[in-house]
Structures are given as structure tokens and as C-alpha cells.
Amino acid sequence: MSSLVWVELDGGAPECNLRELRRGSAPGVLACAVVKANAYGHGVRQIAPLLPSADWFAVNSLEEGLELRGFGITRPIVILGYVALGDLAAAVEADLALTVYNRETVEKIASLASLPRPARLHVKVETGTGRQGVLPEDLEAFVRLVKATGNSRLEGLSTHFANIEDTLNHAYAEEQLERFSSALRLVEQVAERPPIVHAACTAAALLFPKTHFTMLRVGIGLYGLWPSRETFLSAREQGAVPALAPVLSWKTRLVQIKSLPEGSFVGYGCSYRTTRRTTVGILPVGYSDGYDRALGNRGHVLVRGRRAPVIGRICMNLTLVDLTDVAGAGLEDEVVLLGTSGRESISAEVMAEWAGTINYEVVSRISPLLPRTIVERR
């Protein structure tokens, strides 16, 4: 069956990107590949096997962790998000490490009498994001609670940076790093140094080797995407720009071509009107597939190596483009939504600018129902 909308993945790129992200690490520092949100929209079933050197995987939810185990992944997996109290036993049974920050979670684990193995706990410290995490003033009591729990072990300590990607001034990140370092010293005094200490997202991994501790926890960079323009500029200023290669291309086909006279309205709301006789191409992709509605009358696609403007509103399942300047376009021709055709390319960053968002959202919202195929470009 021919796919009308699909995603292509560069089979060699994820591992190459991971190698680039690890370049500044000391020997022995582990790498955790963050594959939450369907591997940032790329397809976790396809991406995980393409990362043979990843020491760990990180997911957001119990369901994602169980999915990886179902694929046959036996490497360590840490759940970064919240696991409901009633599901903690299932997580431990699947040998999934838990990120903890609520006393209720630790107390519930302590009450579970028949666990097949000790629960592996990673305490998350709140250092300045205002999200999940134990406040520094509560950390000593929290660690003592974990230590007193007979059926768990303190395997990890973690935090997350709030303002390391979107600025050239990293003073706030430095403050967070100092808070985390203080927290680590406290934990060492109260219990012992956890074997897994992780704070470095992609931006931190690239810019601040001192954040690497014992494990990198990298996401967006695995997929060949920069966290932000500021991160790229900071890396360039340091003279160490890694060769990150985008993993994903997103494609569709022309399913109808028609000619409309000058003055014709196009799409819902009559938001576009032709100013000349216009060749219109119909694409079987819309916002239900993740192609953002904000791209209407703003975005472009690539057909036969030429740019074709998106005209009219994006529909649930359809998008219209102007093919007037694309010579020879025919039914079922390949259309590139994201990627390269000839000398033209549309990046996730460019699409994000059109849609008023970030590259993370562009790729992570691509429908998981679309087929993903692996191609070898290296």
C-alpha cells in the first residue's frame, strides 16, 4: 500500500548526533537518550534501535517505559514524569527507574511488600524551574526518607535547567548549577553519592562540560535539531560547533491538481483569493497529522525542487498549495513538508517561525499514526 503522508528517518544520523553530543564529556560519562513523546515525534520504535551506544533511555510516563520494554529494550530506563501511586508496583516490576519528588510516592513504595526488586529512585532537585522537584530546604528530610525505605535505593540525583537555551547570558544557569552542586554535597553527607548524577540537557551538554557529572540526558540534539538559535551562537562563540544532522524528513503526495481563474477564493473562510490563473495542488495532510493550522497562507512546501506557497487555511486532512511556478508537477508527485528537495530545504526551525512556535513542537506533534521508514543517507 502506497503511503500518502509519511516520515523518513536517516538511519545513521541519531548515533552520529549522540557521538557529537558526547564529544566534550570525560571518559566514563554515560549517555541517556531522551525518547519521550514518541522520540520527539520521530517514532520511538524506529529511533531506539538506531542508538546502540546509548547507555540509558529516558521517557516521560510509565506507558512509554513499558512500550520500550515491549520492544525488547533491556538497557536502563528512567521515567522523568509522574507515576500514579497505584502504578508504582508495575513500574518497579518492569525495572523502570523512578524520578521522585513527592513524599507520598516514597511512602507508597515503602508500603509495597512484594516487589520483585528494590525500586530504583532518582531524586529530582528543584533548582529554579518551578516545576517538579524537591525544594533545597526539604532535600535532607526527603533523602532521609528514601534512605529509610527498605525496598528502594537512591540510584540518581537530577535537576533541569530553566534558562540555558533561550539566552546568551547563562548567569541563571550558573546559579542553578551551584544550587544543584550544593544539593549533591548535602546528599553525600546524609546518605551517599548516587551513582547516576544527571543535569545536562542538550544545551548544557554542548556548552557546559561541568554539568555532565556522571550522565548526559540529551533530547533534541539526538534528532539533529538545535535547542535554540542562542545555543548555536553560544557554541560558535566557544569555537566548538558540533555537526548535528536532522534525522527526520516529512513528505506527502499531490492528490489533485486543478487550474482556478483569477479572483477565485481558496479554502475555508475565503482567506485567500487568486490574483492570476493559478494551478492549485491538493495535499492529503492537515492539522490532524500535525501540520500546524498557523501555516495557512504563510508556509511553503517543496515540489520538484521548487518552493510552492501554502494558500488558504490548513484543513483537518487537506492543505492547498500554489503550483503555478512549479513546471511539470503531476499527480502523486512527492511533496516535501519538512526536509530537502533539490537545492531547497525547509527546516523544523523555519517551519517553527512560520507557525510561531519552536522546533520541538513542530516535530513532536507529527502524528504517531503516520508510517515511518528508515533510509540510509550516510
Contacts in CASP RR format, 6 or more apart in sequence:
PFRMAT RR
TARGET T0000
AUTHOR 0000-0000-0000
METHOD contacts of the structure
MODEL  1
MSSLVWVELDGGAPECNLRELRRGSAPGVLACAVVKANAYGHGVRQIAPL
LPSADWFAVNSLEEGLELRGFGITRPIVILGYVALGDLAAAVEADLALTV
YNRETVEKIASLASLPRPARLHVKVETGTGRQGVLPEDLEAFVRLVKATG
NSRLEGLSTHFANIEDTLNHAYAEEQLERFSSALRLVEQVAERPPIVHAA
CTAAALLFPKTHFTMLRVGIGLYGLWPSRETFLSAREQGAVPALAPVLSW
KTRLVQIKSLPEGSFVGYGCSYRTTRRTTVGILPVGYSDGYDRALGNRGH
VLVRGRRAPVIGRICMNLTLVDLTDVAGAGLEDEVVLLGTSGRESISAEV
MAEWAGTINYEVVSRISPLLPRTIVERR
3 370 0 8 1.000
3 371 0 8 1.000
4 252 0 8 1.000
4 253 0 8 1.000
4 255 0 8 1.000
4 284 0 8 1.000
4 285 0 8 1.000
5 251 0 8 1.000
5 252 0 8 1.000
5 253 0 8 1.000
5 284 0 8 1.000
5 285 0 8 1.000
5 289 0 8 1.000
5 370 0 8 1.000
6 250 0 8 1.000
6 251 0 8 1.000
6 252 0 8 1.000
6 370 0 8 1.000
6 371 0 8 1.000
6 372 0 8 1.000
6 373 0 8 1.000
7 42 0 8 1.000
7 43 0 8 1.000
7 248 0 8 1.000
7 249 0 8 1.000
7 250 0 8 1.000
7 251 0 8 1.000
7 366 0 8 1.000
7 370 0 8 1.000
7 371 0 8 1.000
7 372 0 8 1.000
7 373 0 8 1.000
8 248 0 8 1.000
8 249 0 8 1.000
8 250 0 8 1.000
8 251 0 8 1.000
8 372 0 8 1.000
8 373 0 8 1.000
8 374 0 8 1.000
8 375 0 8 1.000
9 42 0 8 1.000
9 43 0 8 1.000
9 46 0 8 1.000
9 47 0 8 1.000
9 50 0 8 1.000
9 247 0 8 1.000
9 248 0 8 1.000
9 249 0 8 1.000
9 372 0 8 1.000
9 373 0 8 1.000
9 374 0 8 1.000
9 375 0 8 1.000
10 245 0 8 1.000
10 246 0 8 1.000
10 247 0 8 1.000
10 248 0 8 1.000
10 249 0 8 1.000
10 375 0 8 1.000
10 376 0 8 1.000
10 377 0 8 1.000
10 378 0 8 1.000
11 50 0 8 1.000
11 247 0 8 1.000
11 374 0 8 1.000
11 375 0 8 1.000
11 376 0 8 1.000
11 377 0 8 1.000
11 378 0 8 1.000
12 50 0 8 1.000
12 376 0 8 1.000
12 377 0 8 1.000
12 378 0 8 1.000
13 50 0 8 1.000
13 224 0 8 1.000
13 245 0 8 1.000
13 246 0 8 1.000
13 247 0 8 1.000
13 377 0 8 1.000
13 378 0 8 1.000
14 33 0 8 1.000
14 47 0 8 1.000
14 50 0 8 1.000
14 51 0 8 1.000
14 222 0 8 1.000
14 223 0 8 1.000
14 247 0 8 1.000
15 50 0 8 1.000
15 51 0 8 1.000
15 52 0 8 1.000
15 53 0 8 1.000
16 243 0 8 1.000
16 245 0 8 1.000
16 378 0 8 1.000
17 221 0 8 1.000
17 222 0 8 1.000
17 223 0 8 1.000
17 224 0 8 1.000
17 244 0 8 1.000
17 245 0 8 1.000
17 247 0 8 1.000
18 31 0 8 1.000
18 33 0 8 1.000
18 51 0 8 1.000
18 53 0 8 1.000
18 54 0 8 1.000
18 218 0 8 1.000
18 222 0 8 1.000
19 53 0 8 1.000
20 242 0 8 1.000
20 243 0 8 1.000
20 244 0 8 1.000
21 31 0 8 1.000
21 202 0 8 1.000
21 205 0 8 1.000
21 206 0 8 1.000
21 216 0 8 1.000
21 218 0 8 1.000
21 221 0 8 1.000
21 222 0 8 1.000
21 242 0 8 1.000
22 29 0 8 1.000
22 31 0 8 1.000
22 205 0 8 1.000
22 216 0 8 1.000
23 240 0 8 1.000
23 242 0 8 1.000
24 205 0 8 1.000
24 209 0 8 1.000
24 212 0 8 1.000
25 31 0 8 1.000
25 205 0 8 1.000
25 209 0 8 1.000
25 212 0 8 1.000
25 216 0 8 1.000
26 209 0 8 1.000
26 212 0 8 1.000
28 214 0 8 1.000
29 212 0 8 1.000
29 213 0 8 1.000
29 214 0 8 1.000
29 215 0 8 1.000
29 216 0 8 1.000
30 55 0 8 1.000
30 56 0 8 1.000
30 196 0 8 1.000
30 214 0 8 1.000
30 215 0 8 1.000
30 216 0 8 1.000
31 53 0 8 1.000
31 54 0 8 1.000
31 55 0 8 1.000
31 56 0 8 1.000
31 215 0 8 1.000
31 216 0 8 1.000
31 218 0 8 1.000
32 54 0 8 1.000
32 55 0 8 1.000
32 56 0 8 1.000
32 57 0 8 1.000
32 58 0 8 1.000
32 78 0 8 1.000
32 198 0 8 1.000
32 215 0 8 1.000
32 216 0 8 1.000
32 217 0 8 1.000
32 218 0 8 1.000
33 48 0 8 1.000
33 51 0 8 1.000
33 54 0 8 1.000
33 56 0 8 1.000
33 57 0 8 1.000
33 58 0 8 1.000
33 218 0 8 1.000
33 219 0 8 1.000
33 222 0 8 1.000
34 40 0 8 1.000
34 57 0 8 1.000
34 58 0 8 1.000
34 59 0 8 1.000
34 80 0 8 1.000
34 217 0 8 1.000
34 218 0 8 1.000
34 219 0 8 1.000
34 222 0 8 1.000
35 44 0 8 1.000
35 47 0 8 1.000
35 48 0 8 1.000
35 57 0 8 1.000
35 58 0 8 1.000
35 59 0 8 1.000
35 64 0 8 1.000
35 68 0 8 1.000
36 58 0 8 1.000
36 59 0 8 1.000
36 60 0 8 1.000
36 61 0 8 1.000
36 64 0 8 1.000
36 80 0 8 1.000
37 60 0 8 1.000
37 364 0 8 1.000
38 44 0 8 1.000
38 364 0 8 1.000
38 368 0 8 1.000
39 46 0 8 1.000
39 47 0 8 1.000
39 48 0 8 1.000
39 223 0 8 1.000
40 219 0 8 1.000
40 220 0 8 1.000
40 222 0 8 1.000
40 223 0 8 1.000
40 360 0 8 1.000
40 363 0 8 1.000
40 364 0 8 1.000
41 248 0 8 1.000
41 363 0 8 1.000
41 364 0 8 1.000
41 365 0 8 1.000
41 366 0 8 1.000
41 368 0 8 1.000
42 223 0 8 1.000
42 247 0 8 1.000
42 248 0 8 1.000
42 363 0 8 1.000
42 372 0 8 1.000
43 368 0 8 1.000
43 372 0 8 1.000
44 64 0 8 1.000
44 67 0 8 1.000
44 68 0 8 1.000
44 71 0 8 1.000
45 71 0 8 1.000
45 372 0 8 1.000
46 372 0 8 1.000
46 374 0 8 1.000
47 222 0 8 1.000
47 247 0 8 1.000
48 57 0 8 1.000
48 68 0 8 1.000
48 71 0 8 1.000
48 73 0 8 1.000
49 71 0 8 1.000
50 374 0 8 1.000
51 222 0 8 1.000
54 75 0 8 1.000
55 75 0 8 1.000
55 76 0 8 1.000
55 215 0 8 1.000
56 75 0 8 1.000
56 76 0 8 1.000
56 77 0 8 1.000
56 78 0 8 1.000
56 196 0 8 1.000
56 215 0 8 1.000
57 68 0 8 1.000
57 73 0 8 1.000
57 75 0 8 1.000
57 76 0 8 1.000
57 77 0 8 1.000
57 78 0 8 1.000
58 77 0 8 1.000
58 78 0 8 1.000
58 79 0 8 1.000
58 80 0 8 1.000
58 217 0 8 1.000
59 65 0 8 1.000
59 67 0 8 1.000
59 68 0 8 1.000
59 77 0 8 1.000
59 78 0 8 1.000
59 79 0 8 1.000
59 80 0 8 1.000
60 79 0 8 1.000
60 80 0 8 1.000
60 81 0 8 1.000
61 79 0 8 1.000
61 81 0 8 1.000
61 83 0 8 1.000
62 79 0 8 1.000
62 83 0 8 1.000
62 84 0 8 1.000
62 87 0 8 1.000
62 90 0 8 1.000
62 91 0 8 1.000
62 96 0 8 1.000
64 79 0 8 1.000
65 77 0 8 1.000
65 79 0 8 1.000
65 94 0 8 1.000
65 96 0 8 1.000
66 90 0 8 1.000
66 94 0 8 1.000
66 96 0 8 1.000
68 77 0 8 1.000
69 77 0 8 1.000
69 94 0 8 1.000
69 95 0 8 1.000
69 96 0 8 1.000
76 97 0 8 1.000
77 95 0 8 1.000
77 96 0 8 1.000
77 97 0 8 1.000
78 96 0 8 1.000
78 97 0 8 1.000
78 98 0 8 1.000
78 99 0 8 1.000
78 122 0 8 1.000
79 91 0 8 1.000
79 96 0 8 1.000
79 97 0 8 1.000
79 98 0 8 1.000
79 99 0 8 1.000
80 99 0 8 1.000
81 99 0 8 1.000
81 132 0 8 1.000
82 132 0 8 1.000
83 91 0 8 1.000
83 98 0 8 1.000
83 105 0 8 1.000
85 104 0 8 1.000
85 105 0 8 1.000
85 108 0 8 1.000
86 108 0 8 1.000
88 98 0 8 1.000
88 105 0 8 1.000
88 108 0 8 1.000
88 109 0 8 1.000
88 112 0 8 1.000
88 119 0 8 1.000
89 112 0 8 1.000
89 115 0 8 1.000
91 98 0 8 1.000
91 119 0 8 1.000
92 98 0 8 1.000
92 109 0 8 1.000
92 112 0 8 1.000
92 115 0 8 1.000
92 116 0 8 1.000
92 117 0 8 1.000
92 119 0 8 1.000
92 120 0 8 1.000
93 115 0 8 1.000
93 116 0 8 1.000
95 117 0 8 1.000
95 120 0 8 1.000
96 120 0 8 1.000
97 120 0 8 1.000
97 121 0 8 1.000
97 122 0 8 1.000
97 155 0 8 1.000
97 156 0 8 1.000
98 105 0 8 1.000
98 109 0 8 1.000
98 119 0 8 1.000
98 120 0 8 1.000
98 121 0 8 1.000
98 122 0 8 1.000
99 122 0 8 1.000
99 123 0 8 1.000
99 124 0 8 1.000
99 132 0 8 1.000
99 158 0 8 1.000
100 106 0 8 1.000
100 121 0 8 1.000
100 122 0 8 1.000
100 123 0 8 1.000
100 124 0 8 1.000
100 146 0 8 1.000
101 123 0 8 1.000
101 124 0 8 1.000
101 126 0 8 1.000
101 132 0 8 1.000
101 133 0 8 1.000
101 134 0 8 1.000
101 142 0 8 1.000
103 142 0 8 1.000
103 145 0 8 1.000
106 121 0 8 1.000
106 142 0 8 1.000
106 145 0 8 1.000
106 146 0 8 1.000
106 149 0 8 1.000
106 152 0 8 1.000
107 145 0 8 1.000
109 115 0 8 1.000
109 119 0 8 1.000
109 121 0 8 1.000
109 149 0 8 1.000
109 151 0 8 1.000
109 152 0 8 1.000
110 148 0 8 1.000
110 149 0 8 1.000
110 150 0 8 1.000
110 151 0 8 1.000
110 152 0 8 1.000
112 119 0 8 1.000
112 151 0 8 1.000
115 151 0 8 1.000
118 150 0 8 1.000
118 151 0 8 1.000
118 152 0 8 1.000
118 153 0 8 1.000
119 149 0 8 1.000
119 151 0 8 1.000
119 152 0 8 1.000
119 153 0 8 1.000
120 152 0 8 1.000
120 153 0 8 1.000
120 155 0 8 1.000
121 146 0 8 1.000
121 152 0 8 1.000
121 153 0 8 1.000
121 154 0 8 1.000
121 155 0 8 1.000
121 156 0 8 1.000
122 155 0 8 1.000
122 156 0 8 1.000
122 157 0 8 1.000
122 158 0 8 1.000
122 194 0 8 1.000
122 196 0 8 1.000
122 198 0 8 1.000
123 134 0 8 1.000
123 139 0 8 1.000
123 142 0 8 1.000
123 143 0 8 1.000
123 146 0 8 1.000
123 154 0 8 1.000
123 156 0 8 1.000
123 157 0 8 1.000
123 158 0 8 1.000
123 187 0 8 1.000
123 194 0 8 1.000
124 132 0 8 1.000
124 133 0 8 1.000
124 134 0 8 1.000
124 158 0 8 1.000
124 159 0 8 1.000
124 160 0 8 1.000
125 133 0 8 1.000
125 134 0 8 1.000
125 136 0 8 1.000
125 139 0 8 1.000
125 157 0 8 1.000
125 158 0 8 1.000
125 159 0 8 1.000
125 179 0 8 1.000
125 180 0 8 1.000
125 183 0 8 1.000
126 132 0 8 1.000
126 133 0 8 1.000
126 134 0 8 1.000
126 135 0 8 1.000
126 136 0 8 1.000
126 159 0 8 1.000
127 136 0 8 1.000
127 159 0 8 1.000
127 160 0 8 1.000
127 176 0 8 1.000
127 177 0 8 1.000
127 179 0 8 1.000
127 180 0 8 1.000
127 183 0 8 1.000
128 162 0 8 1.000
128 176 0 8 1.000
128 179 0 8 1.000
129 160 0 8 1.000
129 161 0 8 1.000
129 162 0 8 1.000
130 162 0 8 1.000
131 160 0 8 1.000
133 159 0 8 1.000
134 142 0 8 1.000
136 179 0 8 1.000
136 182 0 8 1.000
136 183 0 8 1.000
139 183 0 8 1.000
139 186 0 8 1.000
139 187 0 8 1.000
140 186 0 8 1.000
140 190 0 8 1.000
143 154 0 8 1.000
143 186 0 8 1.000
143 187 0 8 1.000
143 190 0 8 1.000
143 191 0 8 1.000
144 190 0 8 1.000
144 191 0 8 1.000
146 152 0 8 1.000
146 154 0 8 1.000
146 191 0 8 1.000
147 154 0 8 1.000
147 190 0 8 1.000
147 191 0 8 1.000
154 187 0 8 1.000
154 191 0 8 1.000
154 192 0 8 1.000
154 194 0 8 1.000
155 194 0 8 1.000
155 195 0 8 1.000
155 196 0 8 1.000
156 194 0 8 1.000
156 195 0 8 1.000
156 196 0 8 1.000
156 197 0 8 1.000
156 198 0 8 1.000
157 183 0 8 1.000
157 184 0 8 1.000
157 187 0 8 1.000
157 194 0 8 1.000
157 196 0 8 1.000
157 197 0 8 1.000
157 198 0 8 1.000
158 197 0 8 1.000
158 198 0 8 1.000
158 199 0 8 1.000
158 217 0 8 1.000
159 176 0 8 1.000
159 179 0 8 1.000
159 180 0 8 1.000
159 183 0 8 1.000
159 199 0 8 1.000
160 199 0 8 1.000
160 201 0 8 1.000
161 173 0 8 1.000
161 176 0 8 1.000
161 199 0 8 1.000
161 201 0 8 1.000
161 203 0 8 1.000
161 204 0 8 1.000
161 211 0 8 1.000
162 172 0 8 1.000
162 173 0 8 1.000
162 176 0 8 1.000
163 170 0 8 1.000
163 172 0 8 1.000
163 173 0 8 1.000
164 170 0 8 1.000
164 172 0 8 1.000
164 173 0 8 1.000
164 201 0 8 1.000
164 203 0 8 1.000
164 204 0 8 1.000
164 207 0 8 1.000
164 208 0 8 1.000
164 231 0 8 1.000
165 201 0 8 1.000
165 203 0 8 1.000
165 227 0 8 1.000
165 228 0 8 1.000
165 230 0 8 1.000
165 231 0 8 1.000
166 228 0 8 1.000
166 230 0 8 1.000
167 230 0 8 1.000
168 230 0 8 1.000
168 233 0 8 1.000
168 234 0 8 1.000
170 207 0 8 1.000
170 208 0 8 1.000
170 234 0 8 1.000
173 204 0 8 1.000
173 208 0 8 1.000
177 199 0 8 1.000
177 208 0 8 1.000
177 210 0 8 1.000
177 211 0 8 1.000
180 199 0 8 1.000
184 193 0 8 1.000
184 197 0 8 1.000
187 193 0 8 1.000
187 194 0 8 1.000
195 214 0 8 1.000
196 214 0 8 1.000
196 215 0 8 1.000
197 213 0 8 1.000
197 214 0 8 1.000
197 215 0 8 1.000
198 213 0 8 1.000
198 214 0 8 1.000
198 215 0 8 1.000
198 216 0 8 1.000
198 217 0 8 1.000
199 211 0 8 1.000
199 213 0 8 1.000
199 217 0 8 1.000
200 208 0 8 1.000
200 211 0 8 1.000
200 212 0 8 1.000
200 213 0 8 1.000
200 215 0 8 1.000
200 216 0 8 1.000
200 217 0 8 1.000
200 218 0 8 1.000
201 217 0 8 1.000
201 218 0 8 1.000
201 219 0 8 1.000
201 227 0 8 1.000
202 218 0 8 1.000
202 219 0 8 1.000
202 220 0 8 1.000
202 221 0 8 1.000
202 222 0 8 1.000
202 227 0 8 1.000
202 231 0 8 1.000
203 227 0 8 1.000
203 228 0 8 1.000
203 231 0 8 1.000
204 211 0 8 1.000
205 211 0 8 1.000
205 212 0 8 1.000
205 216 0 8 1.000
205 218 0 8 1.000
206 231 0 8 1.000
206 234 0 8 1.000
206 235 0 8 1.000
206 240 0 8 1.000
206 242 0 8 1.000
207 231 0 8 1.000
207 234 0 8 1.000
207 235 0 8 1.000
207 238 0 8 1.000
220 226 0 8 1.000
220 227 0 8 1.000
220 359 0 8 1.000
220 360 0 8 1.000
221 227 0 8 1.000
221 244 0 8 1.000
222 247 0 8 1.000
223 246 0 8 1.000
223 247 0 8 1.000
223 248 0 8 1.000
223 363 0 8 1.000
224 244 0 8 1.000
224 245 0 8 1.000
224 246 0 8 1.000
224 247 0 8 1.000
225 244 0 8 1.000
225 246 0 8 1.000
225 348 0 8 1.000
225 349 0 8 1.000
225 359 0 8 1.000
225 360 0 8 1.000
225 363 0 8 1.000
226 232 0 8 1.000
226 244 0 8 1.000
226 349 0 8 1.000
226 359 0 8 1.000
228 358 0 8 1.000
229 349 0 8 1.000
232 241 0 8 1.000
235 241 0 8 1.000
235 242 0 8 1.000
246 339 0 8 1.000
246 347 0 8 1.000
246 348 0 8 1.000
248 338 0 8 1.000
248 339 0 8 1.000
248 348 0 8 1.000
248 363 0 8 1.000
248 366 0 8 1.000
249 336 0 8 1.000
249 338 0 8 1.000
249 339 0 8 1.000
249 340 0 8 1.000
250 336 0 8 1.000
250 337 0 8 1.000
250 338 0 8 1.000
250 339 0 8 1.000
250 366 0 8 1.000
251 334 0 8 1.000
251 335 0 8 1.000
251 336 0 8 1.000
251 337 0 8 1.000
252 283 0 8 1.000
252 284 0 8 1.000
252 285 0 8 1.000
252 334 0 8 1.000
252 335 0 8 1.000
252 337 0 8 1.000
253 283 0 8 1.000
253 284 0 8 1.000
253 332 0 8 1.000
253 333 0 8 1.000
253 334 0 8 1.000
253 335 0 8 1.000
254 281 0 8 1.000
254 282 0 8 1.000
254 283 0 8 1.000
254 303 0 8 1.000
254 323 0 8 1.000
254 329 0 8 1.000
254 330 0 8 1.000
254 331 0 8 1.000
254 332 0 8 1.000
254 333 0 8 1.000
254 335 0 8 1.000
255 282 0 8 1.000
255 283 0 8 1.000
255 284 0 8 1.000
255 331 0 8 1.000
255 332 0 8 1.000
256 281 0 8 1.000
256 282 0 8 1.000
256 331 0 8 1.000
257 279 0 8 1.000
257 280 0 8 1.000
257 281 0 8 1.000
257 282 0 8 1.000
257 323 0 8 1.000
257 329 0 8 1.000
257 330 0 8 1.000
257 331 0 8 1.000
258 279 0 8 1.000
258 280 0 8 1.000
258 281 0 8 1.000
258 282 0 8 1.000
259 277 0 8 1.000
259 278 0 8 1.000
259 279 0 8 1.000
259 280 0 8 1.000
260 266 0 8 1.000
260 274 0 8 1.000
260 277 0 8 1.000
260 278 0 8 1.000
260 280 0 8 1.000
261 274 0 8 1.000
261 277 0 8 1.000
262 274 0 8 1.000
262 275 0 8 1.000
262 276 0 8 1.000
262 277 0 8 1.000
262 278 0 8 1.000
263 273 0 8 1.000
263 274 0 8 1.000
263 275 0 8 1.000
264 273 0 8 1.000
264 274 0 8 1.000
264 278 0 8 1.000
265 272 0 8 1.000
265 273 0 8 1.000
266 272 0 8 1.000
266 273 0 8 1.000
266 274 0 8 1.000
266 280 0 8 1.000
266 311 0 8 1.000
266 312 0 8 1.000
266 320 0 8 1.000
267 312 0 8 1.000
267 313 0 8 1.000
267 315 0 8 1.000
267 320 0 8 1.000
268 312 0 8 1.000
268 313 0 8 1.000
268 315 0 8 1.000
269 313 0 8 1.000
271 296 0 8 1.000
271 297 0 8 1.000
271 312 0 8 1.000
271 313 0 8 1.000
272 297 0 8 1.000
272 311 0 8 1.000
272 312 0 8 1.000
276 324 0 8 1.000
277 324 0 8 1.000
278 311 0 8 1.000
278 322 0 8 1.000
278 324 0 8 1.000
279 322 0 8 1.000
279 323 0 8 1.000
279 324 0 8 1.000
279 326 0 8 1.000
279 329 0 8 1.000
280 311 0 8 1.000
280 320 0 8 1.000
280 321 0 8 1.000
280 322 0 8 1.000
280 323 0 8 1.000
281 308 0 8 1.000
281 320 0 8 1.000
281 321 0 8 1.000
281 322 0 8 1.000
281 323 0 8 1.000
281 329 0 8 1.000
282 318 0 8 1.000
282 319 0 8 1.000
282 320 0 8 1.000
283 301 0 8 1.000
283 318 0 8 1.000
283 319 0 8 1.000
283 320 0 8 1.000
283 321 0 8 1.000
283 335 0 8 1.000
284 317 0 8 1.000
284 318 0 8 1.000
285 291 0 8 1.000
285 317 0 8 1.000
285 318 0 8 1.000
285 319 0 8 1.000
285 337 0 8 1.000
286 314 0 8 1.000
286 315 0 8 1.000
286 316 0 8 1.000
286 317 0 8 1.000
286 318 0 8 1.000
286 319 0 8 1.000
287 293 0 8 1.000
287 314 0 8 1.000
287 315 0 8 1.000
287 316 0 8 1.000
288 316 0 8 1.000
288 317 0 8 1.000
288 367 0 8 1.000
289 317 0 8 1.000
289 366 0 8 1.000
289 367 0 8 1.000
289 370 0 8 1.000
290 365 0 8 1.000
290 366 0 8 1.000
290 367 0 8 1.000
291 314 0 8 1.000
291 319 0 8 1.000
291 337 0 8 1.000
292 314 0 8 1.000
292 351 0 8 1.000
292 354 0 8 1.000
292 355 0 8 1.000
292 357 0 8 1.000
292 362 0 8 1.000
292 365 0 8 1.000
293 313 0 8 1.000
293 314 0 8 1.000
294 314 0 8 1.000
294 354 0 8 1.000
294 355 0 8 1.000
294 356 0 8 1.000
294 357 0 8 1.000
295 310 0 8 1.000
295 314 0 8 1.000
295 319 0 8 1.000
295 351 0 8 1.000
295 354 0 8 1.000
295 355 0 8 1.000
296 310 0 8 1.000
296 311 0 8 1.000
296 312 0 8 1.000
296 313 0 8 1.000
296 314 0 8 1.000
296 319 0 8 1.000
297 310 0 8 1.000
297 311 0 8 1.000
297 312 0 8 1.000
297 313 0 8 1.000
298 310 0 8 1.000
298 354 0 8 1.000
298 355 0 8 1.000
299 309 0 8 1.000
299 310 0 8 1.000
299 351 0 8 1.000
299 354 0 8 1.000
300 307 0 8 1.000
300 308 0 8 1.000
300 309 0 8 1.000
300 310 0 8 1.000
300 346 0 8 1.000
301 307 0 8 1.000
301 308 0 8 1.000
301 310 0 8 1.000
301 319 0 8 1.000
301 321 0 8 1.000
301 335 0 8 1.000
301 336 0 8 1.000
301 337 0 8 1.000
301 346 0 8 1.000
302 308 0 8 1.000
302 335 0 8 1.000
302 336 0 8 1.000
302 339 0 8 1.000
302 340 0 8 1.000
302 341 0 8 1.000
302 342 0 8 1.000
302 344 0 8 1.000
302 345 0 8 1.000
302 346 0 8 1.000
303 321 0 8 1.000
303 323 0 8 1.000
303 326 0 8 1.000
303 329 0 8 1.000
303 333 0 8 1.000
303 334 0 8 1.000
303 335 0 8 1.000
303 336 0 8 1.000
303 341 0 8 1.000
304 326 0 8 1.000
304 327 0 8 1.000
304 328 0 8 1.000
304 329 0 8 1.000
304 333 0 8 1.000
304 341 0 8 1.000
305 341 0 8 1.000
305 342 0 8 1.000
305 343 0 8 1.000
305 344 0 8 1.000
306 325 0 8 1.000
306 326 0 8 1.000
306 327 0 8 1.000
306 341 0 8 1.000
306 344 0 8 1.000
307 344 0 8 1.000
308 321 0 8 1.000
308 322 0 8 1.000
308 323 0 8 1.000
308 325 0 8 1.000
308 326 0 8 1.000
308 335 0 8 1.000
309 321 0 8 1.000
309 322 0 8 1.000
310 319 0 8 1.000
310 320 0 8 1.000
310 321 0 8 1.000
311 320 0 8 1.000
311 321 0 8 1.000
311 322 0 8 1.000
312 320 0 8 1.000
321 335 0 8 1.000
323 329 0 8 1.000
334 341 0 8 1.000
336 346 0 8 1.000
337 346 0 8 1.000
337 351 0 8 1.000
338 346 0 8 1.000
338 347 0 8 1.000
338 348 0 8 1.000
338 351 0 8 1.000
338 362 0 8 1.000
338 363 0 8 1.000
339 345 0 8 1.000
339 346 0 8 1.000
339 347 0 8 1.000
347 359 0 8 1.000
348 359 0 8 1.000
348 362 0 8 1.000
348 363 0 8 1.000
349 359 0 8 1.000
351 359 0 8 1.000
351 362 0 8 1.000
352 358 0 8 1.000
352 359 0 8 1.000
352 361 0 8 1.000
352 362 0 8 1.000
355 361 0 8 1.000
355 362 0 8 1.000
END
